[in-house]
C-alpha cells in the first residue's frame, strides 16, 4: 500500500477515536435535538487525521436530528471496496474521481452532517463544490500536530490502524492546514475536548 493510501485510510479509523469517549446520557437527553439557523442546511467537518471529524460529526447529527455521512465510507459503500483497495487497484487519481462524485451527490442532500476525508479539500473541484453549495457551513476541526499524533498513537496501540510516520504527517498537515483554513467558515480547536464539548463548540459557532 502506498503512503498516500495508508494516510487516507487512517483518516476515518483514527477520527472515530480521536476525541475521548462521550459522556453517558439519559434516554431523554439522547432524544433531545437542537436547531440551527434556517440559513444552514448542511454542516461539513474538515480537518486532519485525528481531529475527530467522524466522532464529532456523528454526535452532532444526533443532536440536530440530521443525517450523518462520512465521505470515505460513502466511497467505500458505492464501490464495494475499501479506500486502501481502491488506491492499490485503481490508483489515487481514480479514488479522487470517485471521491468528488460522492461529494457532489451528498451535497444535494438536506439536513446533513458530512465528515470529509483529510485529503478531499486539496482537490480544487471539491473546494468549488463546497463553496458554491448554498446553505453549507464548513467547520475546520483543528489541533496541534502533537495532539493529533498522540491520538493516532492511541489508535495504533489499540490495533485500530497503523502508526503514521511523523515526518510524513507533519509535511501533509503543513500543506493542508492553509487549505482547511481558507475553506472554513468556522474553526474549532479540539485539544483536550471530549466529543460533547466539541459538539457544543461547533453549535455555538454555527449559531453565531
C-alpha positions in Angstrom: 0.0 0.0 0.0 1.3 3.5 -0.8 2.0 6.0 1.9 -0.8 8.2 0.4 -3.3 5.3 0.6 -2.2 4.5 4.2 -2.8 8.0 5.4 -6.1 8.3 3.6 -7.3 5.0 5.1 -6.3 6.1 8.6 -8.5 9.3 8.5 -11.8 7.6 9.3 -10.4 5.0 11.7 -8.5 7.5 13.7 -11.1 10.2 13.7 -13.5 7.8 15.3 -11.2 7.5 18.3 -9.7 11.0 18.1 -11.8 12.5 20.9 -12.3 10.9 24.3 -15.5 8.8 24.7 -18.6 10.8 25.0 -20.3 11.4 28.4 -23.1 8.9 29.2 -26.6 10.4 28.9 -30.1 9.7 29.9 -32.5 8.5 27.2 -34.3 11.8 27.3 -31.1 13.7 26.7 -30.2 11.4 23.8 -33.6 12.1 22.2 -33.3 15.9 22.5 -32.4 17.8 19.4 -31.2 21.3 18.8 -31.8 23.6 15.9 -29.7 25.8 13.6 -30.5 28.9 11.7 -32.5 28.3 8.6 -29.6 29.6 6.5 -27.7 26.3 7.3 -28.9 23.1 5.7 -25.6 21.2 5.8 -22.6 21.1 8.1 -19.3 19.9 6.7 -16.5 19.0 9.0 -12.9 19.1 7.7 -9.5 18.6 9.3 -6.5 16.3 9.5 -6.5 12.7 10.7 -7.1 12.6 14.5 -9.2 15.8 14.5 -12.3 13.9 15.4 -14.4 14.6 12.3 -16.3 11.2 12.3 -16.8 11.0 16.0 -18.0 14.6 16.4 -19.9 14.5 13.2 -21.9 11.5 14.2 -22.8 13.0 17.6 -23.6 16.4 16.0 -26.0 14.8 13.6 -27.7 13.0 16.6 -28.0 16.4 18.4 -29.6 18.0 15.3 -31.7 15.1 14.3 -30.0 15.1 10.9 -28.3 12.5 8.7 -24.6 11.8 9.2 -22.3 10.7 6.3 -18.6 10.1 6.2 -17.2 10.8 2.7 -14.6 7.9 2.7 -17.3 5.5 3.9 -19.6 6.7 1.2 -17.0 6.0 -1.5 -16.4 2.5 0.0 -20.2 1.8 0.1 -20.6 2.8 -3.6 -17.5 0.8 -4.8 -17.7 -2.2 -2.5 -14.0 -1.7 -1.8 -12.1 -0.1 1.0 -10.1 3.1 0.4 -6.7 1.1 0.5 -8.1 -1.3 -2.0 -9.1 1.5 -4.3 -5.7 3.1 -4.0 -3.9 -0.2 -4.6 -6.1 -1.4 -7.5 -7.1 1.8 -9.3 -4.7 4.5 -8.1 -5.1 7.8 -6.3 -6.4 9.6 -9.4 -9.4 7.2 -9.6 -10.0 7.5 -5.9 -10.2 11.3 -6.2 -12.6 11.0 -9.1 -14.9 8.7 -7.0 -14.5 10.9 -4.0 -15.6 14.0 -6.0 -18.6 12.2 -7.4 -19.7 11.1 -4.0 -19.2 14.6 -2.6 -21.3 16.1 -5.3 -24.1 13.6 -4.6 -24.0 14.1 -0.9 -24.1 17.9 -1.2 -27.5 17.5 -2.8 -28.9 16.2 0.5 -30.6 18.3 3.1 -30.2 18.4 6.9 -26.8 16.6 6.5 -23.6 16.5 8.6 -20.7 15.4 6.5 -17.2 14.4 7.5 -14.7 14.9 4.7 -11.6 12.8 4.2 -8.4 14.5 5.1 -7.2 15.0 1.5 -10.6 15.9 -0.1 -10.2 19.7 0.3 -6.9 19.6 -1.6 -8.8 19.0 -4.8 -9.9 22.3 -6.4 -13.1 20.9 -7.8 -14.1 19.7 -4.3 -13.4 23.1 -2.8 -15.5 24.8 -5.5 -18.4 22.3 -4.9 -18.3 23.1 -1.2 -18.0 26.8 -1.6 -20.8 27.0 -4.2 -23.4 24.8 -2.5 -25.9 27.1 -0.7 -26.7 26.8 3.0 -23.5 24.8 3.6 -21.4 25.6 6.7 -17.8 24.3 6.7 -16.1 23.8 10.1 -12.4 23.1 10.5 -11.7 20.9 13.5 -8.1 21.5 14.4 -5.5 20.6 17.0 -1.7 20.9 17.3 0.3 18.2 15.5 1.5 16.7 18.8 -2.2 16.2 19.8 -3.1 14.7 16.5 -0.2 12.3 16.7 -1.0 11.3 20.2 -4.5 10.3 19.1 -3.0 8.4 16.2 -0.6 6.7 18.7 -3.5 5.6 20.9 -5.4 4.2 17.9 -2.3 2.4 16.8 -1.7 0.9 20.2 -5.3 -0.3 20.2 -4.7 -2.1 16.9 -7.2 0.0 15.0 -4.8 1.5 12.5 -1.2 1.8 11.5 1.0 4.3 13.3 1.7 7.3 11.0 5.2 8.4 10.1 6.0 11.6 12.0 7.7 13.3 9.1 5.1 12.4 6.5 2.2 13.5 8.8 4.0 16.8 9.5 4.5 17.5 5.8 0.9 16.7 5.0 -0.5 18.8 7.8 1.7 21.8 6.9 0.5 21.5 3.3 -3.2 21.0 4.2 -3.6 23.5 7.1 -3.8 26.6 4.8 -6.3 24.8 2.6 -8.5 23.8 5.5 -8.3 27.3 7.0 -9.2 29.1 3.8 -12.1 26.8 3.1 -13.6 27.0 6.6 -16.4 29.3 7.7 -15.7 28.4 11.3 -12.8 26.9 13.3 -12.9 24.8 16.5 -9.8 23.6 18.3 -10.5 20.2 19.8 -7.4 19.9 22.0 -8.4 18.4 25.5 -12.1 18.4 24.5 -14.4 15.4 24.7 -17.0 14.8 21.9 -19.8 16.7 23.8 -17.6 19.7 24.2 -16.7 19.7 20.6 -20.3 19.5 19.6 -21.2 22.4 21.8 -18.4 24.5 20.4 -19.5 23.7 16.8 -23.1 24.5 17.6 -22.0 27.8 19.2 -20.1 28.8 16.1 -23.0 27.9 13.8 -25.5 29.8 15.8 -23.1 32.7 15.6 
